Amino acid sequence: MRGLKKVDGVTAKLMLAEKIAKDPTQLNEMDAIIFGTPTYMGSVAAPFKAMMDASSKVWMHQNWKDKIAAGFTNSHSMSGDKLNTLMQLVVFAMQHGMIWVGQSELNQSPETEAGHPEKINRLGSFVGAMAQSDNRDPIETPPFGDLETAAQLGQRVGRITMQMKKGEK
């Protein structure tokens, strides 16, 4: 949300997968959707999968076609098969005819400290934003670098969405 709020003209709304699953059409009016889910057992979490399945009603009418899409995920492990989760989000967006926006920031970690927790894109993902959380208070984890990576992805999605909207006029 932090990155989206930096883009003039963008209004962001946080919605839970459980709520969307009850009525996926509530996303029909959005210009962009950033999907986020924990990686659990190498996949999207069950509530998110339920939302994906419930969206088949929207898919049949292609209501999300040409909307901007992006995604992020978080897990305890450094890898935790987060790439698989992001790829599930990509395929899901493509099924809906959406336009996927990936992460553009290079890993900012010094060569001698690969994966530095305070640096941008420390996990080196370009499909979407990845975060890693230790088993601690949410105030402490994920680290700054992961949160900033997600914020920069949000800002990029906001900019691209606004560019597309201006092109429509």
C-alpha positions as CSV (number, residue, x, y, z in Angstrom):
1,M,0.0,0.0,0.0
2,R,2.9,2.3,0.8
3,G,4.2,2.3,-2.8
4,L,0.8,2.8,-4.3
5,K,0.1,5.8,-2.1
6,K,3.2,7.6,-3.6
7,V,1.5,7.7,-7.1
8,D,-0.8,10.6,-7.8
9,G,-4.3,9.6,-8.8
10,V,-4.0,6.1,-7.3
11,T,-6.5,4.9,-4.6
12,A,-5.5,1.6,-2.9
13,K,-7.7,-0.8,-1.1
14,L,-6.6,-3.8,1.0
15,M,-8.9,-6.8,0.7
16,L,-8.8,-10.2,2.2
17,A,-8.9,-13.3,0.0
18,E,-11.7,-14.8,2.2
19,K,-13.9,-11.7,1.5
20,I,-13.1,-11.7,-2.2
21,A,-13.9,-15.4,-2.5
22,K,-17.5,-14.7,-1.4
23,D,-17.9,-12.2,-4.3
24,P,-15.0,-11.9,-6.8
25,T,-17.0,-9.4,-8.9
26,Q,-16.1,-6.7,-6.3
27,L,-12.7,-6.6,-8.1
28,N,-14.3,-5.9,-11.5
29,E,-14.1,-2.1,-11.2
30,M,-10.4,-2.1,-10.1
31,D,-7.9,-0.9,-12.7
32,A,-5.1,-3.0,-11.2
33,I,-4.9,-5.9,-8.7
34,I,-1.8,-6.8,-6.8
35,F,-2.2,-10.4,-5.5
36,G,-0.5,-11.3,-2.3
37,T,-0.4,-14.6,-0.4
38,P,1.9,-16.4,2.0
39,T,3.8,-19.3,0.5
40,Y,2.6,-22.4,2.4
41,M,3.9,-25.8,1.6
42,G,5.4,-24.5,-1.6
43,S,2.1,-23.0,-2.9
44,V,-0.5,-20.3,-2.4
45,A,-2.2,-20.5,1.0
46,A,-5.6,-22.2,1.0
47,P,-7.8,-19.1,1.5
48,F,-6.1,-17.6,-1.6
49,K,-6.7,-20.8,-3.6
50,A,-10.3,-20.7,-2.6
51,M,-10.5,-17.1,-4.0
52,M,-8.8,-18.2,-7.2
53,D,-11.4,-21.0,-7.6
54,A,-14.3,-18.7,-6.9
55,S,-13.1,-16.3,-9.6
56,S,-14.1,-18.7,-12.3
57,K,-17.4,-16.8,-12.4
58,V,-15.5,-13.7,-13.3
59,W,-13.2,-15.6,-15.7
60,M,-16.2,-16.8,-17.8
61,H,-17.0,-13.2,-18.7
62,Q,-13.4,-12.0,-18.8
63,N,-14.2,-9.1,-16.4
64,W,-10.5,-8.7,-15.4
65,K,-9.2,-8.8,-19.0
66,D,-6.5,-6.1,-19.6
67,K,-6.3,-5.1,-15.9
68,I,-2.8,-4.7,-14.5
69,A,-1.7,-7.5,-12.2
70,A,1.3,-8.1,-10.0
71,G,2.0,-10.3,-7.0
72,F,4.0,-10.8,-3.8
73,T,4.6,-13.6,-1.4
74,N,6.2,-14.2,2.0
75,S,7.5,-17.3,3.8
76,H,9.7,-18.2,6.7
77,S,12.4,-19.9,4.5
78,M,14.8,-17.9,2.3
79,S,13.4,-19.9,-0.7
80,G,10.5,-21.8,0.6
81,D,9.5,-22.4,-3.0
82,K,8.2,-18.8,-3.3
83,L,8.9,-18.8,-7.0
84,N,6.3,-21.5,-7.4
85,T,3.8,-19.3,-5.6
86,L,4.5,-16.3,-7.8
87,M,4.3,-18.5,-10.9
88,Q,0.8,-19.6,-9.7
89,L,-0.2,-16.0,-9.4
90,V,1.2,-15.3,-12.9
91,V,-0.8,-18.2,-14.5
92,F,-3.9,-17.1,-12.5
93,A,-3.6,-13.6,-13.9
94,M,-2.9,-14.9,-17.4
95,Q,-6.0,-17.1,-17.2
96,H,-8.0,-13.9,-16.6
97,G,-6.3,-12.1,-19.5
98,M,-4.5,-9.6,-17.2
99,I,-1.2,-7.8,-17.9
100,W,1.5,-8.9,-15.5
101,V,4.0,-6.4,-14.0
102,G,7.1,-7.8,-12.5
103,Q,9.7,-6.5,-10.1
104,S,12.3,-4.2,-11.8
105,E,14.7,-3.5,-9.0
106,L,18.1,-5.1,-9.0
107,N,19.4,-6.9,-5.8
108,Q,21.1,-4.1,-3.9
109,S,23.1,-6.4,-1.6
110,P,26.8,-5.9,-1.6
111,E,28.6,-8.8,-3.3
112,T,30.2,-9.8,0.0
113,E,26.8,-10.0,1.7
114,A,24.3,-11.6,-0.7
115,G,20.8,-11.4,0.6
116,H,21.4,-8.5,3.1
117,P,18.0,-8.0,4.9
118,E,18.1,-4.2,4.6
119,K,18.7,-4.1,0.9
120,I,16.2,-4.0,-2.0
121,N,15.3,-7.3,-3.8
122,R,17.7,-9.2,-1.6
123,L,16.0,-12.5,-2.7
124,G,16.6,-11.7,-6.4
125,S,13.1,-12.1,-7.7
126,F,11.8,-10.4,-10.8
127,V,8.5,-12.2,-11.3
128,G,7.1,-10.4,-8.2
129,A,8.1,-9.3,-4.7
130,M,9.4,-11.9,-2.3
131,A,9.8,-11.5,1.4
132,Q,11.2,-13.7,4.2
133,S,10.0,-13.5,7.8
134,D,11.7,-14.8,10.8
135,N,9.5,-16.3,13.6
136,R,9.3,-13.0,15.5
137,D,6.9,-10.1,16.1
138,P,5.5,-8.7,12.8
139,I,7.0,-5.3,13.8
140,E,10.4,-6.8,13.4
141,T,9.9,-9.0,10.3
142,P,10.0,-9.1,7.3
143,P,13.0,-6.8,7.2
144,F,13.1,-3.3,5.8
145,G,14.6,-4.4,2.4
146,D,11.8,-6.8,1.7
147,L,9.1,-4.3,2.7
148,E,10.8,-1.6,0.6
149,T,11.0,-4.1,-2.4
150,A,7.2,-4.6,-2.1
151,A,6.6,-0.9,-1.8
152,Q,8.6,-0.3,-5.0
153,L,6.7,-2.9,-6.8
154,G,3.5,-1.2,-5.7
155,Q,4.7,2.1,-6.9
156,R,5.7,0.6,-10.3
157,V,2.2,-0.9,-10.6
158,G,0.6,2.4,-9.8
159,R,2.7,4.3,-12.3
160,I,2.0,1.8,-15.1
161,T,-1.7,1.7,-14.3
162,M,-1.9,5.5,-14.5
163,Q,0.1,5.5,-17.8
164,M,-2.4,3.0,-19.3
165,K,-5.4,5.0,-18.0
166,K,-4.0,8.2,-19.6
167,G,-3.5,6.3,-22.8
168,E,-7.2,5.3,-22.8
169,K,-8.4,8.9,-22.9
